[in-house]
Amino acid sequence: MRMRRLLAGAVAAALTVLVAACGGSNAPLFGPPAQGGGGGPTPGTVPNTMAVVVDGGPTGGVNTLYATVTVCAPQSTTACQTIDHVQVDTGSIGLRIFASVLGGALTAAQLPQAADLAGDPLAECAQYADGYSWGTVRTADLQIGSETAQSIPIHVIGDPAAAPVPASCVSGPAENTVATFGANGILGIGNFLTDCGSACVTGVVPGFYYGCPAGGTCFAVALPLANQVQNPVSFFAGDNNGVVITLPAANAPTPTVSGLLTFGIATQPDNMLGNAQIFSLDPNYGTLNTFYNGMVFASSFIDSGSNAYFFTDDTIPVCTTQTSFYCPTAPIGLAATIQDSFGSAASVPFTIDNAIADFATNAAVLPNLGGPVVSSLPGAFDWGLPFFYGRSVYVAFEGQFLAGVAGPWVAF
């Protein structure tokens, strides 16, 4: 039985709001090609690829990877809206769009609202480490790059048609707007196919799905897999067994970088594994081990949606004004070892800068940003977006058998 952890990608996505005044330019900057894996083509030259960018986004955040997604009413070619600055998140599952960015050619009301098994309107709660989002579940067609996903359940956050939020969803402050979250939506393309899995099929799990009868109070419900918010890549006609994120190297604060999101693994010449090393993940939680400073962090994860390295080290000073981040007096060179349960291991060097000094550069790319892991993720080492700079990172979905290894796994 698999249950979604707190949407790991949103742990630090929300933290970007803390440094909203320190964002960078929106102009793309192509850097040198990333190393590792099979390399990658020029953005836009291959149908299974699309350009992605790290920039200041709609609120001036840092280390946030964005893509552009087109959302349409089911089977319509005219009731469509293209939405930029949707966060690319390997730590969560499903497309989540803020209702406030819809309008004009497509409104939330034009997307059919899903229903629970009793026929009541379906809503969803997404609980993060520092807040929650509430909205409706609706059906849409998606275009992501040149790929399409038809009639897929998505989460429309802050939908004015949503019923009042139930008490069991509330966990910290509400994050139902672009201003409170820092992106126009979330493209969750992690290792799993649905955002709750069998746990929500076999039982009622508060904090996930809710039936909302007219004039009544929303209540948590069980939900079949097919009705849950889905990984959109798994709905593609091909190139649907995983994704590859390739970003250029960055060693110091940089205004912005552009990279590549490639769909599929070993389905096209551009997404072969090459010399990338595979690390199997826990099939229930998507985690692996990180060995750091004489300790093992058994609930660790690699997550493009986190904007820093988040880990526990009491010897590194925490910033006095930005307490979610570390502020050493000088850059610190560190290393940790990533290892899976089958013995695959790799030592990963990284550097931690003074976060306040980094924010003062007004750069959106801060490759040496780190901070203490939140208390709601005990035993975790969160390898956030800084880990992705200079690498091709492969994310293989559950239920796939690639390169002789059963998914879910990651490789780099």
Secondary structure, 3 states (H helix, E strand, C coil): CCCCCCCHHHHHHHHHHHHHHHCCCCCCCECCCCECCCCCCCCCCCCCEEEEEECCCCCCCCCCEEEEEEEECCCCCCCEEEEEEEEEECCCEEEEEEHHHCECCECHHHCCECECCCCCEEEEEEECCCCEEEEEEEEEEEEECCEEEEEEEEEEECCCCCCCCCCCCCCCCECCCHHHHCCCEEEEECCCCECCCHHHHHCCCCCCEEECCCCCCCEECCCCHHHCCECHHHHCCCCCCEEEEEECCCCCCECCEEEEEEECCCCCHHHCCCCCCEEECCCCCCCEEEEECCEEEEEEEECCCCCCEECCCCCCCECCCCCCCECCCCCEEEEEEEECCCCCEEEEEEEECCHHHHHCCCCCECCCCEECCCCCCCCCCEECHHHHECEEEEEECCCCEECCEECCEEEC
